[in-house]
Amino acid sequence: MTDWPVIVFAVGNLSDRKPTFIRADETVELRSSVGEAIPKWVQLLPTPLDYDNTDVCSPNSGPECSVDIEWVWTEITEWRGKNTIRLNDNAPPFAPGTHRIAVVSGALPSPKPENTLEIVVRRDDTYVGYSTELIGTPFVFWPKQIEHGHQTDLRLGADCSATVIYGKRRMGHSVGYVAPKGLLRYLEAVDSNSVQVGDVLHFGFQTALLSQDTAPLGVLNDSDLILHSHHQLVEEIPLQDASYAEQPFKVYRWMDVFQE
């Protein structure tokens, strides 16, 4: 018996299959169901654009209205012909983030999330660790409630404040999805010379999460890594590489009631 997740892949409508959640240091085994045919493994990726719900929906629109996200299939060429894949050691494409995978032996199905199985990888079991599940999620301004849940909870779209909030919700905290200004009700200001991983950088129009603290520790510097959604996709980058890095900001920390 194995003690790691085993996922059997099939072609077709898989919307009733729940996502598989794992840590990056855990193993997952994938098995194809194409019989004697030569399997081809593919992943579904969002086209990195700036999607905007406010362009297509009125403020009072219900869950039936949201911007259409463009998806494309990309073959995982190093897996071609393999019936079983066992991954660990944080091997791509199972780095932190959300991965939508399918296996085919012929024509590809329609490029839609419901035609994939979703494997959600977090860095670890901390607030920042859960937040890394969003890496690669498309930028959607004002993500909203859709048919099966909130776009950010489903890892289908996130803006800057939703990216900061997601990890807390994954840990069971009752934090609503709000605009950057609305976040302040959950936060308290701290000095930029006493930062911790998990602190929130608030630029007024933009928020980011301090995801890795580099030397000198505790002092916010250009090489510290942030997790943010600003354009195209949620990503983790050095603070100095953010286009808004030179703008004034304040550092905040989640209030005790929301701490892990």
C-alpha positions in Angstrom: 0.0 0.0 0.0 1.2 3.5 -0.8 0.8 6.4 1.7 0.8 9.1 -1.0 -2.1 10.3 -3.2 -2.8 8.2 -6.3 -4.8 9.9 -9.0 -6.2 8.0 -12.0 -6.6 10.2 -15.0 -9.4 9.9 -17.6 -10.6 12.0 -20.4 -14.1 13.7 -20.2 -16.1 15.8 -17.9 -14.3 15.7 -14.5 -16.1 18.6 -12.8 -17.4 16.2 -10.1 -13.8 15.3 -9.1 -12.5 17.3 -6.1 -9.0 18.9 -6.3 -6.1 17.1 -4.8 -4.3 19.2 -2.2 -0.6 18.4 -1.4 2.4 20.1 0.1 5.4 20.5 -2.2 7.4 18.0 -0.2 4.8 15.3 -0.6 4.6 12.7 -3.3 1.7 12.2 -5.7 1.3 9.3 -8.2 -0.5 9.8 -11.5 -1.8 6.8 -13.5 -3.3 7.1 -16.9 -6.5 5.3 -18.0 -5.9 5.1 -21.7 -5.3 1.4 -21.8 -2.9 0.2 -24.5 -2.8 3.5 -26.2 0.2 5.8 -25.9 -0.7 8.4 -23.3 0.0 12.1 -23.8 0.0 14.2 -20.7 -1.1 17.8 -21.0 -1.7 20.7 -18.6 -4.2 23.5 -19.0 -2.7 27.0 -18.6 -4.4 30.4 -18.6 -3.5 32.9 -21.2 -1.7 35.6 -19.1 -3.9 38.7 -19.7 -5.5 41.3 -17.4 -9.1 40.0 -17.0 -11.6 42.5 -15.7 -15.1 41.5 -14.5 -16.1 45.1 -14.4 -15.8 45.3 -18.2 -18.5 42.7 -18.7 -20.6 42.7 -15.5 -22.7 45.4 -13.8 -22.2 45.9 -10.0 -25.4 43.9 -9.4 -24.6 41.0 -11.7 -25.1 37.5 -10.3 -22.9 34.4 -10.5 -23.8 33.9 -14.1 -21.7 36.9 -15.2 -17.9 36.8 -15.2 -15.2 37.5 -17.7 -14.2 34.6 -19.9 -10.7 33.4 -19.2 -8.7 32.0 -22.1 -7.1 28.6 -21.6 -4.6 26.6 -23.7 -3.3 23.1 -23.5 0.4 22.5 -23.2 2.0 19.1 -23.5 4.3 17.8 -20.7 6.6 16.3 -23.2 8.9 14.5 -20.7 5.9 12.4 -19.6 4.9 11.3 -23.1 4.2 7.5 -23.2 4.4 7.0 -19.5 1.4 5.3 -17.8 2.5 6.1 -14.3 4.1 9.3 -13.0 5.4 9.6 -9.5 6.6 13.0 -8.5 8.2 14.4 -5.4 11.1 16.7 -4.6 9.1 19.7 -5.9 9.6 18.6 -9.5 7.9 20.7 -12.2 5.1 21.1 -12.9 4.4 20.4 -9.2 6.0 23.5 -7.8 3.7 25.5 -5.6 0.6 26.6 -7.5 -2.5 25.1 -9.1 -2.0 22.6 -11.9 -4.8 21.3 -14.1 -3.8 18.1 -15.8 -5.3 15.7 -18.3 -4.1 12.6 -20.3 -5.2 11.8 -23.8 -4.5 9.2 -26.5 -6.1 11.2 -29.3 -7.7 14.6 -29.8 -7.6 17.0 -26.9 -10.9 17.9 -25.2 -12.1 21.5 -25.0 -9.6 23.7 -23.1 -11.7 24.2 -20.0 -10.9 23.6 -16.3 -13.8 21.1 -16.0 -11.9 18.8 -18.5 -8.9 18.5 -16.1 -8.0 17.1 -12.7 -6.8 19.8 -10.4 -3.7 19.3 -8.3 -3.1 22.1 -5.8 0.4 22.4 -4.3 1.2 24.6 -1.3 4.8 25.3 -0.1 4.0 24.3 3.5 1.2 24.5 6.1 1.7 28.2 7.0 -0.4 31.2 5.9 2.2 32.0 3.2 2.4 28.4 2.3 -1.3 28.2 1.6 -1.2 31.4 -0.3 1.4 29.9 -2.7 -1.5 27.7 -4.1 -2.5 30.8 -6.1 0.8 31.0 -8.1 0.0 31.0 -11.8 -3.7 32.0 -11.2 -4.8 34.6 -13.8 -5.2 38.2 -12.7 -8.9 39.0 -12.5 -9.9 42.5 -11.3 -12.7 42.2 -8.8 -12.9 38.4 -8.7 -16.5 37.4 -7.7 -18.8 34.6 -6.7 -19.6 32.3 -9.6 -21.7 29.2 -10.0 -19.5 26.8 -7.9 -17.9 29.3 -5.5 -15.7 32.4 -5.4 -13.2 32.7 -8.3 -10.3 33.0 -5.9 -11.3 30.1 -3.7 -11.5 28.1 -6.9 -8.1 29.4 -8.0 -9.6 30.7 -11.3 -8.8 34.4 -10.7 -7.4 36.8 -8.1 -6.6 40.4 -7.7 -4.1 42.0 -5.3 -6.2 41.9 -2.1 -7.8 38.5 -2.9 -4.3 37.1 -3.1 -3.5 38.4 0.4 -6.8 37.0 1.7 -6.9 33.6 0.1 -4.4 31.9 2.5 -6.3 33.0 5.6 -9.5 31.6 4.1 -7.8 28.3 3.3 -6.8 28.1 7.0 -10.4 28.5 8.0 -10.5 32.2 9.0 -13.7 34.1 8.2 -12.2 36.8 6.1 -14.3 38.2 3.3 -12.9 39.2 -0.1 -12.6 43.0 0.0 -10.8 45.8 -1.8 -7.3 46.9 -0.6 -8.9 49.6 1.7 -11.2 47.1 3.2 -8.3 44.9 4.2 -7.3 47.5 6.8 -10.0 46.3 9.2 -8.0 43.1 9.7 -4.5 44.6 9.9 -2.3 46.6 12.3 0.7 48.7 11.2 4.2 47.6 11.9 7.7 49.1 11.4 9.5 48.2 8.1 12.5 47.4 10.2 10.8 44.6 12.1 9.0 42.7 9.3 8.0 39.1 9.4 7.1 36.6 6.6 3.4 37.0 6.1 3.3 40.8 6.6 1.2 42.8 4.1 2.7 45.6 2.0 -0.1 48.1 1.4 0.4 50.7 -1.4 -3.1 52.0 -1.2 -4.0 50.8 -4.7 -2.1 47.6 -4.5 -1.2 45.0 -1.8 1.4 42.3 -1.7 2.4 39.6 0.7 6.0 39.3 2.1 6.6 35.6 1.3 10.4 35.3 1.9 12.7 37.4 4.1 16.3 37.7 2.9 19.3 39.0 4.8 19.3 41.2 6.7 16.4 39.4 8.4 13.6 41.5 9.8 14.5 44.5 7.6 12.4 45.0 4.5 14.8 45.2 1.5 14.7 45.0 -2.3 15.7 41.3 -2.4 12.8 40.2 -0.2 10.3 38.1 -2.1 6.7 39.1 -2.4 3.6 37.2 -3.6 1.3 39.4 -5.5 -1.2 39.7 -8.3 -0.7 42.9 -10.3 -0.9 41.9 -14.0 -1.3 38.7 -15.9 -0.7 36.0 -13.2 -0.2 35.6 -9.5 3.6 35.4 -9.0 6.4 35.5 -6.5 9.1 38.0 -7.3 11.8 40.2 -5.6 10.2 43.4 -4.2 12.6 45.4 -6.4 11.1 43.8 -9.5 7.6 45.0 -8.8 6.6 47.9 -11.1 5.2 49.8 -8.1 8.1 49.2 -5.7 9.1 52.9 -5.6 5.6 54.0 -4.6 5.0 54.8 -0.9 3.6 52.0 1.2 3.0 50.9 4.8 3.7 47.5 6.3 0.8 45.7 8.1 0.4 42.5 10.1 -2.8 40.5 10.6 -4.4 41.1 13.9 -4.1 38.4 16.6 -7.6 37.2 16.1 -6.6 36.1 12.6 -3.2 34.6 13.4 -2.6 30.9 13.0 
